[in-house]
Structures are given as C-alpha cells and as structure tokens.
Amino acid sequence: MDTRSMETDQPNINAILNGDAKAFATLVDQHKNLVFTVALRMLKNREEAEEVAQDTFIKVFTSLKKFKGECKLSTWIYRIAYNSCLDRLKKVKKMQKTVQVEEVNNVELREMNTVFTEIARKEKAMFLQECMKKLAPKDAAILTLFYFEEKRLGEMAVLLNRSENTVKVQLHRARTRLANIVKDRQQHVLKNDYGQ
C-alpha cells in the first residue's frame, strides 16, 4: 500500500465521517470521471450511467466507515461502481447486442493497429466510441481501464479482483472482439464511401 496515497486519502475520509460536506464534494470531484466513464461503457446509456454514478457515491458515503485502507480509495470506489453496473445490468435484464466473433490472427490484429494510426484523432475517437458501443459491458470496461484510463495489468487485477493472468486473457479476448468490430465497420465505411 502506498503510504503517500493513504496520507492523501485518510484526512478526507476522517473529515467526511465527521460530517464535512466539502470534503465529500472533493472526493466526488476526484473520482466522478472514472466512475461515469466505466458506467457509460458498461451500460451504453447516458441516463443509466448517471444514475449508477449517483448510486455509487451514495454507497461510498454510506459505506465509508467500512473502508479499512487495505487498498487505494480509488480502487475501492471503482469496485463499488463496477459492481453497481453489474447489478443494474441484471436488474433491467436488457439484451445486450453482441457481435458475432470470428477468429482473428495476430497479423490481422497488427493490421488493425495500422488502421487506427491512419485515422485522424477526432475521427478515431468517434470511430472507437461507436465500435465500443457494440461490445459487451465487461469487454468495454476492461478496454476502458487499459486504453482510456491507462491502468497496468497489475492495477486492473486489483480493481477487478481477479488474477493478473485472468485479466490478461480477458483483455486479449476483448481486444480481439474490438478488432473484429473495427474491421467490420472499416469495410462498411469503405463500401459506402468508395463503393469497394
């Protein structure tokens, strides 16, 4: 456990437990972007994501006295957000559309990286957002952590409460699924724009 993170986290926790609303507002401000991003990637619906983000911070507030400092505060908050998303998915029982996955070899995966580099930054961001929407929630969450939040495998293993090897396998599968979606959309765009 990083003692510096404990020193940063702990005073806020004590202040919140003592009824300091400003300290809680600061905590929310520090973590709201990660919570909302993960919720949006998993639920694929802005309103649902906003509700889950609010629920997450209500749970954080009511459960803060149980936080023992065994992990980073951000890790603890992420777990609450992740589990809240899973609960919401079970509750609403929405049928998530998933793309049929074909086997993609490593050469094709490398080719997909080349495709990404050729797309302008803004277009790339929009293109990726559309592709990510077609992923299953757990795939979207793990790719968000790795690419958008730039978490390392070890950090992700802690956040997801899984072994590093399991996370590595899940990340590879999620990448493969995303590569298939990207490939399919790329062909669709080429066909529509250039009649190929």
Backbone hydrogen bonds, N-H to C=O, Kabsch-Sander energy under -0.5 kcal/mol:
donor,donor_aa,acceptor,acceptor_aa,energy
3,T,1,M,-0.6
6,M,2,D,-1.7
7,E,3,T,-2.5
8,T,4,R,-1.8
9,D,5,S,-3.0
10,Q,6,M,-3.1
12,N,8,T,-0.6
13,I,9,D,-1.9
14,N,10,Q,-2.7
15,A,11,P,-2.4
16,I,12,N,-2.7
17,L,13,I,-2.8
18,N,14,N,-1.3
19,G,16,I,-2.2
20,D,15,A,-2.5
21,A,19,G,-1.0
24,F,20,D,-1.5
25,A,21,A,-2.3
26,T,22,K,-2.1
27,L,23,A,-2.0
28,V,24,F,-2.6
29,D,25,A,-2.4
30,Q,26,T,-2.2
31,H,27,L,-1.4
32,K,28,V,-1.9
35,V,31,H,-2.0
36,F,32,K,-2.7
37,T,33,N,-2.6
38,V,34,L,-2.5
39,A,35,V,-2.2
40,L,36,F,-2.8
41,R,37,T,-2.3
42,M,38,V,-2.2
43,L,39,A,-2.8
44,K,40,L,-2.2
49,A,45,N,-2.6
50,E,46,R,-2.5
51,E,47,E,-2.3
52,V,48,E,-2.7
53,A,49,A,-2.5
54,Q,50,E,-2.2
55,D,51,E,-2.8
56,T,52,V,-2.8
57,F,53,A,-1.9
58,I,54,Q,-1.9
59,K,55,D,-2.6
60,V,56,T,-2.5
61,F,57,F,-2.3
62,T,58,I,-2.5
63,S,59,K,-2.0
64,L,60,V,-1.0
66,K,63,S,-2.3
67,F,63,S,-0.5
67,F,64,L,-1.3
76,W,72,K,-2.1
77,I,73,L,-2.5
78,Y,74,S,-2.5
79,R,75,T,-2.3
80,I,76,W,-1.7
81,A,77,I,-2.3
82,Y,78,Y,-3.2
83,N,79,R,-2.6
84,S,80,I,-2.2
85,C,81,A,-2.1
86,L,82,Y,-2.1
87,D,83,N,-2.4
88,R,84,S,-2.3
89,L,85,C,-2.5
90,K,86,L,-2.1
91,K,87,D,-2.5
92,V,88,R,-2.6
93,K,89,L,-1.3
94,K,89,L,-0.6
96,Q,94,K,-0.9
98,T,96,Q,-0.5
99,V,134,K,-0.6
102,E,100,Q,-0.5
109,L,105,N,-1.9
110,R,106,N,-2.3
111,E,107,V,-2.2
112,M,108,E,-1.9
113,N,109,L,-1.4
114,T,110,R,-1.4
115,V,111,E,-2.0
116,F,112,M,-2.2
117,T,113,N,-1.7
118,E,114,T,-1.1
118,E,115,V,-0.6
119,I,115,V,-0.6
119,I,116,F,-1.1
124,K,120,A,-3.6
125,A,121,R,-2.4
126,M,122,K,-2.3
127,F,123,E,-3.1
128,L,124,K,-2.9
129,Q,125,A,-2.3
130,E,126,M,-2.2
131,C,127,F,-2.1
132,M,128,L,-3.2
133,K,129,Q,-1.6
134,K,130,E,-0.5
134,K,131,C,-1.2
135,L,132,M,-1.5
140,A,136,A,-2.4
141,A,137,P,-2.4
142,I,138,K,-2.1
143,L,139,D,-2.2
144,T,140,A,-2.0
145,L,141,A,-2.2
146,F,142,I,-1.9
147,Y,143,L,-2.9
148,F,143,L,-0.7
148,F,144,T,-1.1
149,E,144,T,-2.5
151,K,145,L,-2.8
156,M,152,R,-2.6
157,A,153,L,-2.4
158,V,154,G,-1.6
159,L,155,E,-2.7
160,L,156,M,-2.9
161,N,157,A,-0.7
162,R,157,A,-2.1
167,V,163,S,-2.2
168,K,164,E,-2.2
169,V,165,N,-2.1
170,Q,166,T,-2.7
171,L,167,V,-2.7
172,H,168,K,-2.2
173,R,169,V,-2.4
174,A,170,Q,-2.5
175,R,171,L,-2.6
176,T,172,H,-2.3
177,R,173,R,-2.4
178,L,174,A,-2.5
179,A,175,R,-2.8
180,N,176,T,-2.0
181,I,177,R,-2.1
182,V,178,L,-3.0
183,K,179,A,-2.6
184,D,180,N,-2.4
185,R,181,I,-2.7
186,Q,182,V,-3.0
187,Q,183,K,-2.1
188,H,184,D,-1.9
189,V,185,R,-2.8
190,L,186,Q,-2.5
191,K,187,Q,-2.3
192,N,188,H,-2.4
193,D,189,V,-3.1
194,Y,190,L,-2.6
195,G,191,K,-1.3
196,Q,190,L,-1.1
